[in-house]
Amino acid sequence: MTTAAHRDRVAADSAVEVVTIPSPVGALSVGASDVGIRFVMWDRDPRPVPDGTTDDHRGTARRHILERARVQLDEYFRGERTEFDLPLDPQGTPFQQAAWAALRTIPYGETVSYGHQARLLGDVRKSRAVGAANGKNPIGIVVPCHRVVGSNGSLTGFAGGLSAKAWLLDHERTVATGAGRLF
């Protein structure tokens, strides 16, 4: 099922199926192609749902991927999962793909700066480009752009909102330190 806001923005026939998953940080729209997860987005995300999506639930592979995503996101929010094991199918430029791959190397419960992420990509001068690529990360939470903060440790822009970013970081720190589960 998609929310009304997202249903208005999806195409009639395509190769991406969408479901809405409730979470402690708001409803998440999750889209999957036959290859993997294409996006995880918040209802309040200012970016439009990528073109070519549908909620017709015809693709068996897509349904299987979406069910795995639902289960793993639920486990993550309960504090039972610290890594996702999902096939991914993000759409982006080669630089964006590299930036998103670097995000997946940031350990659970930790944060890095944009400068650090740029160094991971081989050029510390690309911090702004990294920030722009992270801002286009279509697979929130699973590809953990919430783990990137300003050079002084401050929370910076996040598609789900800064309160969601703070919640995700607090949740991961709590689980990583064994202090208990938040949800």
C-alpha angles and dihedrals in degrees: 000000000000127000119254091252092055096037088062089057101049129094124240100241128020146123096262123083122199133207131175118232122192116228140168088259095051137281113321124208109212121193126193134186122198086269101051149293109337098181147354109197139167121238088238092050106126091214116092119246105264116268119260100048131136139176096213095113096215101131115088093198091049092049091050092049092047092050090051089050092050092051094045094046089050090051090048092052091047089053093247098111129054098169131041122227102196133128108248130209106178117169117221148110120293090258092050090048090052092048091049091048088053089052090059090060094060107106120244112267094019134098135210133190126248087250091056091050089049089053088053086057091050103255124074089193089070096073093117092047089049090051090051091049091048089051088060095046101133096193105065120190093007089060094039107222086150087076092068116090138171119283089260092051094258121144112252134189119325130176092228092050130261093274090058090047091051091048092051093049093046090047092052094046091049093050093042092053092046092240092136141271125300099203 
